[in-house]
């Protein structure tokens, strides 16, 4: 049974128009910038926000179809993990996990037995009687996940489930969450703005901008072939649009690039910042692509330095610390960039 949703929500001047389908055992990540409509979509699926139009169904079971049908949140077979977890502070971890079952009419003893099983599965059996204020961020996240899964939901909704964690905790908790999602037979929708969470946890990405899906596909496909500037920035690629004639692409915003594989018509052009080399003078030899640039910004990125360069076209370059020291790169410096044609990837626009 696949969850299918035609989400049409109008709130003030914002309109969400998004079609989603999530199959059993599948993890779909809804990824986009702030204000794109991700949380609106999650709240509509959860039954916390009625649709303006469209519909939500689990096979033949209709959850929302204006104006006549609206199943409230408590009657939908869903589990939700909110960004701040929303654990009940006056309850122990065990009581928090048992809460959803008790709310569905399960007897207290049975609900507690199931809650103990789930706390054991998430590695917190020894914290059954601990209250939320005494739990670490990672432990609280696992309690919230156990509470969501204990009811056996058909649809699991995760709203930025790792956002509240510090970097040192996030890696371990992400790995644990991935294992639990792999074992979950239901459908999972993960809402996030973090590309790493999406790439690691999801089977399929849906990129949302301004209330609409702009790209959808497997993580590797989206990373390899971004279709908007937001996605390109997300996965760390230079992205341009242009018109190809053979091995030459005339770029829409000026300039041209030589590519290795002939193409024809409207194309996207993408390459990683690491493929760009910097030179104080026009590069010697015969690079297929070289043009003058001016340094706009310099940022440290882990073990490399990212340089934002203005030119025709503008470009991002990742250079080593040694190259940074040799060139003494500073904003305002005039340099040349070089790029091999074989490093450039083209695909239909």
N, C-alpha and C positions, 0 to 999 in steps of 0.2 A: 504494500500500500504506500503510494507516494503522496507526500504533502504537496499540493499544488496551490499556488496563491497568485492572484492578480490583484496586487496591492495598489489601490487608488485612494490616496488620502490628501485632502486639502486642508491646510492649517494656515490661516492668514494669507500671506503672499506666497507660501511654499506649497508645492504640489509634488507628491510622490507618485510616480508611475513605474512600477517595478513588477515584473513577472518572475516568480521563483518556483523551482521544483526541487524537492529533496527526497531522495530514494532511501529505502531501508539500508542501514549500514553506511550511509554516505555522510561525510562531513563537508559542508559547504561554508566557505568563509565569505562574509559580506565585508568588503574592504572599501574604504573611501575616506576623504578628508572630513574634518569637522563640518557639520551642517549639510552633509550630503544626503541624509535621510536614513542612515543605518539604524539608529535607535527608533525612529518612527516605524520602520519596517518590523523590527523586533517587537515593539509594543503592540502593533496590529496583530501579529501572529499569536502573541501571548493572550490576546483578548483584553488588553488594557486600553486599547484605542480602537473604536469602531471605524470600519472603512467608510469612505464617502461613496465609493462605487467599487465594482469588481467582485471578488469573492475569494474565500479560503476554504479548502476542503481536504479531507483525508479520504481518498477514494470517494465513496458514495456518502460519506459523513460530512455534511455541510456545517462549517463553523461560523461563517460570516458572509452574508449576501444582502446588502441593503436593497430595499428598506425593510424587508420582512424577516430576515434571519440574523440573529446574533447570539452566539453561545458565549456566556461569560467565562472569564479566566478559570474560575474554580471548577467548571464543568468540562474544560478541555484537557485531554490527556497529555499535558506538557510538564516539563521541568525547566526551571529557570535558575541560572547562576548570574546574579547581578555583579556589577563592577565592584561594589563595596560589600558584597556578600549578603548583607542584611540578615545576619544571624541575630537571634533573640538573646539579648544580653543577660536576661534573668534565667535563661535555660542552659543546662549543660550541653556538651556536644551531642550526647546521646539523645537528649530531649529535642534538640534542634533537628536531628536527622529523623526522629520519629514523628515530628510535627505534621508533615505532609500526609503521612499514613493515617494519623489520628483524625486529621481534617476530612479524610475520605471515608471515615467510619470504621477503620480497622481497630480492633480491640487493643487496649493498652499493652498487654503482655506480648501479643503478636507484633505490634509496632516496635516495641523495644527489642525484640529478638531480631527483627529485620534490620533495625538501626545498628545493632551490635555487629551484625554480619557486614554491613557496609563500612562501618568504621574500621573493621579488621581489613577489609579489601583496600582501603585507602591508607592503611598503615597507621591508624590512630586508635587502635583498640585500647591502648594504655591511657588515652585522654578522654575516655567516655564521660567522665564526671567533671571534666574541666570546662569552665565557662569561657566564652569568647574572648574576654579581656585578657585571659592568661595564655591565649594561643598566639603563635607567631602568624605572620601574614600567610605563609605557605600552608600552615595547618588550618587556618580559617578557610582558605580557599578549598582545601580538601573536604572539610566538613560541609561547606556549601554544595560542593559537587555530590557528595554522598547523599545529602538531603534531596537534591534534584533527581538523582537516579533511583533512590529507594522506592519511589512510587511506580517504577516501571513505565516511564513516559513513552509515548509514541514519538514525541518531538522534544528534543533538548535544545534550549536556547541559552547561549553563552554570551553575555554582554561584557566585552573587554575583561575576560576572567583573570588575566595576568597583569592588568594595568597597575594594580595597587602594590605590586611586589617590587622589591629592590632588585638590582641586576644580579646580585650574588644568589638570590633565592630563585629567580625567574627560570634559570636554566633547568634546575632540578624539577621544579613544579611543572614546567612545560613538558618535560619528558614523561613525568607521571601522568599528566593529563592526556598525553598522546596515547599511552598504553590503555587507559580507561576508555577513551573514545574508540580505539580499535576493537575493543571487546563489546561495545554497546551496539545492540542489534537495531536500535531505532534510528531516527533521523536527527542529525545535529546541524544547527545553524550557529556559526561562530561570528559574532560582530566584533570587528577590531579595526584599528588604524595602524597596527604594527605589522609590517610585511613579513617579518621573521615568524611571528606566531602563525600567520596565515599560511606561509609556505611550508612550515613544519607540520602543522596539524590538519590541514584541509586536503581533501581530494580534488576539490574544484573551487575556483575563485570567481566571485562576481564583484566586479569593480563598479562602484556607484559614485556618480558625480551629479550634483544638482538634481537629485531625486530620480535619476534614470541610470540604467545599466549602460556603461560605455564599453565594457569588455568582459568576456566570460571564457573560462577554459581551465585546463589543468595548470597547476602552478608553474611547471617548467615551460609550458607554451606561453603563458602570460609574461613570464620573465624574459623569454627569448624574443617575443614579438609584441612589445607594448604599443598601444594605439592612441594614447593621449600623453600629454606632457606630465600629468600627475603620475601615471603608471611608470613612465620612463624614469622619473625622479625617484619613485618608490623602489625600483629595482636597480637603480644606479647606472642607467645608460644614457648616452647622448641620443636624442631622437629628432629627426627632421622629416619633413614631407617634401616631396618633389615629383618631377616628371622624368622618367628614365627613357633614354634613347641609346640603346646599346650599352656600353660600359660607362656612360656619362649620365649623372643625375643632376638636373637643374633644380636647385632648392627653392622652395616657395618663398622664403624670406631673404633670398639673395645668396650668391655663391653657387658653386657646383662641386661635386665630388666624383672621382673616378672609382668605379667598383670593379671587382674581379669577374663577376658573373653578369653577362648581358641581361638586360630587362627592358620592358616596354610599358609605357603608360604611368599612371599615378602609383607611387610607391611610398612606403615608409623606409627610412634609412636609419640604422641603429648600430652603435658600437660602444664598447666600454671605455671609460676614462683612462683605464690602464693602457689602452692601445695608442694613446696620444703621446708623442714625445715633444719636448720643448728644446729650443735652440736659440742662442743669442743672435745668430746670424742666419740668413737663408741656408737651409741644410744642403750639404754637398751631396754629390751623387745625383740620383734621379728618383726621388720619392714620388709616388703617384699623386700624392696630395700634400701640398704645403701652402701655408698662407700666413700673413702677418696678423698678430694679435696684440692686445694690451691687457695686462693683468688687472682684473677687476677686484678679486678677492682671493685670500689664501686661508684655508681652514685645515686644522689638523684632524685626520681621520685615522684613529688607531695607529697602525705602523706606516701609514702613508700620509701624504699631504695632498689635499684636493685644491686645485687651482681653477678658479673661474675666469675665463678669458673672453674678452670682447673682440669680435672680429666678424668676418663674413665667410662662414657663419661663426657665431659665438660657440664656445665649446668648453667642456669640463675635461681636465686632465688630472690623473693621479700620478704623483711622482714620489720617489723615495726621498728619505731625509738627506742622503748623499747628494742627490741631484739638486735639492733645495739649497744645500750649502754651496755647491759649485756655482749655481746660477744666481744665488742671492736674490731669489724672487721676491719682489715687493709690489704692492698695488701701484699701478701707473707705469710699470716697466713695459717696454716694447720688446716682444719676442717673436719667434716664428714657431709654428707647430708643424709637425709632420705626421702623416697617418698612412699606413699601408692599405692598399685596396683590398687585400685579402682579409683584413680585420673588420671590414664593413659588411653588415648583413642587410639585405634588402628583401622586402615582401610587399605584396599588394596592399594598397591603402584602402 
